[in-house]
Amino acid sequence: MKLLDTMLIVYGRTPASSFHSWAVQQIAIAVSTEGAALNTVSLAELCSEDGVDSAAVGGAVFALAALRAKTHSRFLAKARPDAVLR
């Protein structure tokens, strides 16, 4: 299990960030291979940002991860079929 840093998630949900693509890739790799998690401090930081609906943070984070993991799984299936989690 890989622990996701707060900024990785922030970059991943901010398309204007210069780190967006990298962050989305890192989240997708973690979710589709060893699993990913965030700690309560990161969750609190994400929920406390201005203009953020704290009730939607968890769903948004995991929806992004699931979408990218699905894409990454297709990539892994071609490269290493034994590495894909079904």
N, CA, C and O of each residue as an XYZ file, in Angstrom:
344
protein
N       0.845     -1.173      0.000
C       0.000      0.000      0.000
C       0.888      1.233      0.000
O       1.843      1.324      0.771
N       0.569      2.167     -0.861
C       1.327      3.413     -0.950
C       0.490      4.533     -0.339
O      -0.688      4.686     -0.661
N       1.103      5.308      0.539
C       0.438      6.444      1.165
C       0.598      7.658      0.257
O       1.716      8.060     -0.066
N      -0.533      8.242     -0.152
C      -0.508      9.388     -1.058
C      -0.318     10.679     -0.283
O      -0.995     10.919      0.717
N       0.599     11.503     -0.745
C       0.841     12.810     -0.146
C      -0.273     13.771     -0.553
O      -0.843     13.646     -1.637
N      -0.577     14.724      0.312
C      -1.635     15.699      0.039
C      -1.408     16.410     -1.286
O      -2.335     16.528     -2.087
N      -0.211     16.879     -1.528
C       0.054     17.642     -2.748
C      -0.092     16.786     -4.001
O      -0.466     17.305     -5.053
N       0.189     15.510     -3.917
C      -0.012     14.627     -5.060
C      -1.482     14.647     -5.462
O      -1.806     14.719     -6.647
N      -2.357     14.586     -4.486
C      -3.791     14.617     -4.759
C      -4.212     15.993     -5.277
O      -5.006     16.088     -6.213
N      -3.689     17.042     -4.677
C      -4.012     18.402     -5.129
C      -3.599     18.574     -6.588
O      -4.384     19.073     -7.396
N      -2.390     18.173     -6.932
C      -1.939     18.265     -8.326
C      -2.817     17.417     -9.238
O      -3.149     17.829    -10.350
N      -3.186     16.247     -8.770
C      -4.008     15.349     -9.578
C      -5.391     15.884     -9.877
O      -5.975     15.556    -10.910
N      -5.914     16.690     -9.001
C      -7.253     17.234     -9.248
C      -7.221     18.664     -9.766
O      -8.258     19.323     -9.833
N      -6.043     19.147    -10.133
C      -5.887     20.501    -10.663
C      -5.302     20.429    -12.072
O      -4.082     20.428    -12.235
N      -6.160     20.368    -13.088
C      -5.654     20.226    -14.458
C      -4.689     21.331    -14.890
O      -3.850     21.102    -15.761
N      -4.789     22.515    -14.304
C      -3.892     23.612    -14.680
C      -2.486     23.462    -14.104
O      -1.572     24.175    -14.517
N      -2.305     22.550    -13.165
C      -1.000     22.356    -12.548
C      -0.013     21.753    -13.542
O      -0.371     20.883    -14.336
N       1.214     22.216    -13.492
C       2.244     21.629    -14.356
C       2.597     20.200    -13.919
O       3.251     19.466    -14.659
N       2.165     19.815    -12.723
C       2.420     18.465    -12.214
C       1.210     17.541    -12.365
O       1.239     16.403    -11.898
N       0.150     18.023    -13.011
C      -1.099     17.258    -13.102
C      -0.908     15.868    -13.712
O      -1.277     14.866    -13.100
N      -0.341     15.806    -14.895
C      -0.176     14.506    -15.580
C       0.671     13.544    -14.757
O       0.346     12.363    -14.632
N       1.743     14.055    -14.206
C       2.613     13.220    -13.373
C       1.852     12.690    -12.161
O       1.942     11.506    -11.836
N       1.103     13.569    -11.495
C       0.364     13.165    -10.297
C      -0.692     12.116    -10.623
O      -0.841     11.132     -9.898
N      -1.416     12.323    -11.701
C      -2.443     11.357    -12.104
C      -1.799     10.009    -12.401
O      -2.339      8.963    -12.039
N      -0.656     10.037    -13.052
C       0.055      8.787    -13.360
C       0.485      8.081    -12.074
O       0.334      6.865    -11.960
N       1.013      8.823    -11.115
C       1.464      8.225     -9.855
C       0.295      7.609     -9.088
O       0.413      6.517     -8.533
N      -0.827      8.317     -9.063
C      -2.017      7.790     -8.383
C      -2.494      6.523     -9.078
O      -2.803      5.531     -8.418
N      -2.554      6.550    -10.405
C      -3.013      5.383    -11.162
C      -2.121      4.173    -10.938
O      -2.612      3.057    -10.766
N      -0.824      4.390    -10.939
C       0.107      3.278    -10.715
C      -0.098      2.691     -9.323
O      -0.168      1.472     -9.166
N      -0.195      3.547     -8.321
C      -0.376      3.056     -6.947
C      -1.681      2.278     -6.798
O      -1.704      1.202     -6.200
N      -2.753      2.821     -7.340
C      -4.063      2.178     -7.198
C      -4.107      0.851     -7.950
O      -4.662     -0.127     -7.449
N      -3.527      0.810     -9.144
C      -3.635     -0.397     -9.954
C      -2.608     -1.471     -9.616
O      -2.708     -2.592    -10.116
N      -1.631     -1.157     -8.785
C      -0.630     -2.172     -8.449
C      -0.679     -2.549     -6.975
O      -1.181     -3.618     -6.628
N      -0.170     -1.697     -6.116
C      -0.059     -2.052     -4.701
C      -1.150     -1.479     -3.809
O      -1.220     -1.812     -2.626
N      -1.997     -0.624     -4.360
C      -3.044      0.014     -3.576
C      -2.585      1.374     -3.080
O      -1.387      1.639     -2.990
N      -3.544      2.233     -2.760
C      -3.227      3.590     -2.324
C      -4.136      3.985     -1.169
O      -5.260      3.499     -1.041
N      -3.626      4.869     -0.342
C      -4.386      5.363      0.807
C      -3.953      6.780      1.105
O      -2.914      7.235      0.628
N      -4.747      7.473      1.891
C      -4.324      8.760      2.408
C      -4.635      8.781      3.891
O      -5.579      8.139      4.352
N      -3.829      9.527      4.633
C      -4.020      9.548      6.081
C      -5.020     10.630      6.467
O      -5.427     11.438      5.632
N      -5.405     10.639      7.711
C      -6.419     11.580      8.175
C      -5.954     13.025      8.081
O      -6.770     13.921      7.865
N      -4.662     13.265      8.240
C      -4.143     14.628      8.124
C      -4.317     15.117      6.682
O      -4.766     16.242      6.461
N      -3.969     14.292      5.717
C      -4.150     14.671      4.306
C      -5.617     14.914      3.992
O      -5.955     15.884      3.313
N      -6.481     14.052      4.475
C      -7.909     14.224      4.238
C      -8.397     15.542      4.837
O      -9.163     16.266      4.201
N      -7.962     15.855      6.048
C      -8.346     17.121      6.688
C      -7.830     18.317      5.892
O      -8.537     19.312      5.734
N      -6.598     18.218      5.393
C      -6.043     19.316      4.588
C      -6.851     19.519      3.312
O      -7.132     20.653      2.925
N      -7.222     18.435      2.665
C      -8.004     18.532      1.437
C      -9.389     19.127      1.705
O      -9.907     19.902      0.901
N      -9.968     18.761      2.820
C     -11.307     19.248      3.166
C     -11.313     20.701      3.615
O     -12.360     21.348      3.584
N     -10.175     21.224      4.028
C     -10.135     22.584      4.567
C      -9.810     23.653      3.527
O      -9.793     24.840      3.853
N      -9.556     23.258      2.296
C      -9.261     24.243      1.255
C     -10.483     25.113      0.986
O     -11.619     24.642      1.054
N     -10.241     26.382      0.682
C     -11.328     27.303      0.338
C     -12.101     26.781     -0.866
O     -11.518     26.313     -1.844
N     -13.409     26.871     -0.776
C     -14.257     26.495     -1.899
C     -14.411     25.006     -2.114
O     -14.967     24.590     -3.130
N     -13.938     24.196     -1.193
C     -14.026     22.748     -1.338
C     -15.197     22.220     -0.524
O     -15.333     22.524      0.661
N     -16.033     21.434     -1.169
C     -17.126     20.754     -0.473
C     -16.524     19.516      0.181
O     -16.253     18.523     -0.494
N     -16.317     19.574      1.481
C     -15.609     18.498      2.167
C     -16.289     17.144      2.004
O     -15.625     16.109      2.058
N     -17.593     17.141      1.807
C     -18.307     15.872      1.626
C     -17.956     15.210      0.295
O     -18.109     13.998      0.141
N     -17.486     16.003     -0.660
C     -17.191     15.470     -1.984
C     -15.725     15.095     -2.175
O     -15.380     14.481     -3.184
N     -14.868     15.446     -1.241
C     -13.430     15.222     -1.410
C     -13.101     13.746     -1.598
O     -12.435     13.381     -2.566
N     -13.553     12.907     -0.699
C     -13.239     11.480     -0.799
C     -13.695     10.877     -2.108
O     -12.943     10.152     -2.759
N     -14.918     11.169     -2.495
C     -15.446     10.642     -3.748
C     -14.666     11.115     -4.950
O     -14.416     10.342     -5.874
N     -14.274     12.388     -4.948
C     -13.516     12.937     -6.071
C     -12.143     12.307     -6.179
O     -11.689     11.979     -7.275
N     -11.487     12.137     -5.057
C     -10.152     11.533     -5.053
C     -10.214     10.118     -5.597
O      -9.413      9.747     -6.455
N     -11.148      9.331     -5.112
C     -11.201      7.939     -5.527
C     -11.820      7.756     -6.907
O     -11.514      6.773     -7.582
N     -12.680      8.672     -7.348
C     -13.197      8.607     -8.715
C     -12.069      8.854     -9.705
O     -11.964      8.161    -10.717
N     -11.226      9.842     -9.416
C     -10.075     10.117    -10.271
C      -9.139      8.915    -10.300
O      -8.678      8.500    -11.364
N      -8.867      8.372     -9.143
C      -7.967      7.215     -9.065
C      -8.537      6.026     -9.813
O      -7.802      5.337    -10.520
N      -9.823      5.770     -9.673
C     -10.448      4.627    -10.345
C     -10.426      4.799    -11.858
O     -10.161      3.846    -12.591
N     -10.702      6.005    -12.323
C     -10.693      6.269    -13.756
C      -9.302      6.063    -14.324
O      -9.137      5.410    -15.354
N      -8.308      6.616    -13.660
C      -6.943      6.489    -14.154
C      -6.419      5.067    -13.985
O      -5.639      4.595    -14.812
N      -6.834      4.389    -12.938
C      -6.397      3.002    -12.734
C      -6.922      2.111    -13.848
O      -6.229      1.200    -14.302
N      -8.145      2.376    -14.286
C      -8.721      1.593    -15.376
C      -7.883      1.776    -16.644
O      -7.582      0.809    -17.345
N      -7.515      3.013    -16.926
C      -6.669      3.308    -18.081
C      -5.307      2.647    -17.930
O      -4.789      2.048    -18.872
N      -4.729      2.763    -16.729
C      -3.414      2.176    -16.483
C      -3.478      0.651    -16.564
O      -2.523      0.027    -17.028
N      -4.570      0.039    -16.128
C      -4.708     -1.414    -16.191
C      -4.669     -1.903    -17.629
O      -4.096     -2.953    -17.921
N      -5.277     -1.144    -18.521
C      -5.219     -1.522    -19.934
C      -3.780     -1.494    -20.436
O      -3.357     -2.365    -21.196
N      -3.035     -0.480    -20.001
C      -1.625     -0.382    -20.368
C      -0.847     -1.582    -19.815
O      -0.062     -2.205    -20.530
N      -1.076     -1.899    -18.534
C      -0.372     -3.028    -17.919
C      -0.733     -4.352    -18.584
O       0.115     -5.236    -18.711
N      -1.972     -4.488    -19.004
C      -2.406     -5.736    -19.637
C      -1.593     -6.013    -20.900
O      -1.301     -7.165    -21.221
N      -1.235     -4.951    -21.605
C      -0.425     -5.127    -22.810
C       1.034     -5.381    -22.460
O       1.700     -6.196    -23.098
N       1.526     -4.680    -21.445
C       2.939     -4.780    -21.088
C       3.240     -5.997    -20.221
O       4.206     -6.720    -20.466
N       2.410     -6.217    -19.209
C       2.624     -7.319    -18.257
C       1.275     -7.889    -17.836
O       0.739     -7.478    -16.807
N       0.716     -8.815    -18.590
C      -0.610     -9.349    -18.269
C      -0.720     -9.936    -16.876
O      -1.810     -9.943    -16.305
N       0.360    -10.424    -16.314
C       0.318    -11.006    -14.973
C       0.203     -9.963    -13.869
O      -0.068    -10.311    -12.720
N       0.406     -8.681    -14.201
C       0.395     -7.616    -13.183
C      -0.978     -6.969    -13.011
O      -1.170     -6.162    -12.102
N      -1.931     -7.315    -13.871
C      -3.238     -6.662    -13.824
C      -4.121     -7.312    -12.774
O      -4.285     -8.531    -12.746
N      -4.680     -6.489    -11.921
C      -5.635     -6.972    -10.924
C      -7.017     -6.983    -11.562
O      -7.418     -5.996    -12.178
N      -7.722     -8.042    -11.429
C      -9.057     -8.144    -12.023
C     -10.117     -7.818    -11.014
O     -11.305     -7.851    -11.333
